[in-house]
Amino acid sequence: MARSVNRVILLGNLGRDAELTYTPSGQALSKVSLATSRSWKDQTSGEMQEETDWPNRAIWGKTADKPNH
């Protein structure tokens, strides 16, 4: 069976401050809620439409433990 890697890049705005916690073994875990929006022109009415999704993501390890700048 062929192996593949899927990569997704999400661009958006944080919905709230990240929640930084640590596992019992000391590994950093940061939980974030990201607002991603898309807009399009409705073919029937001709009006602009917008939809926002709120995917929740977990960031592990050194990336999660970096301070905000």
N, C-alpha and C positions, 0 to 999 in steps of 0.2 A: 504494500500500500504506500502511495506517495505521501510524503509529509509536507505540510505547508504551514506558513505563518500568516495569520491575519493581523493587520495593524489598523487601528482606528485612532484618528486624531479628533478630539472633541474640543471645539472652541466655544467659549461661552463666558458666563459670569457666575461667580460663586453666589449661592443663595443665602449663605450664612458663613460665619467663621468656621474653619476646619476644627474638628474635634480630635485632638492628639491624645492617644493613650499608648500604653506599653503592654505587651504580652508578659506573662509570668517569666519568660526567658529573657526579657529586656528588649525585644524587637519593637521598634516604633510602628504604630498604626495610626494613620490619619484618615478620617472619614470626611468627605465633602459632598455637597449637593450642588450640581452644576446646571445652570439654566442655558439650554441650547434652543435657539429659535430659528424658524424658517419662515419665509414669506413667499407668496405667489399671487398671481392675478387670477381670480376666478374666471373661468371660461364662460360661464353662463351670465353672470351679472357684470363682469368687467371690473369688479371691486377688488382691492388688495385684501388678502387674507393673511393672517399670521397665526402660527401655532408654536407654543413653547413646551418643551419636554424638560423634566427634572430628573435626569439620571443620577443615582447615588453611586459614588465610587470610593474605593478603599485604596490608599497608597501605603506601601509597606517599606520598611527598611530605612536606608539613609535618605532617600528622597522624602519620606514622610517627616523626618526629623530635622530638615533644613529650616532655619528661621526665616520668617517673612522679611522682605526688604522693602 
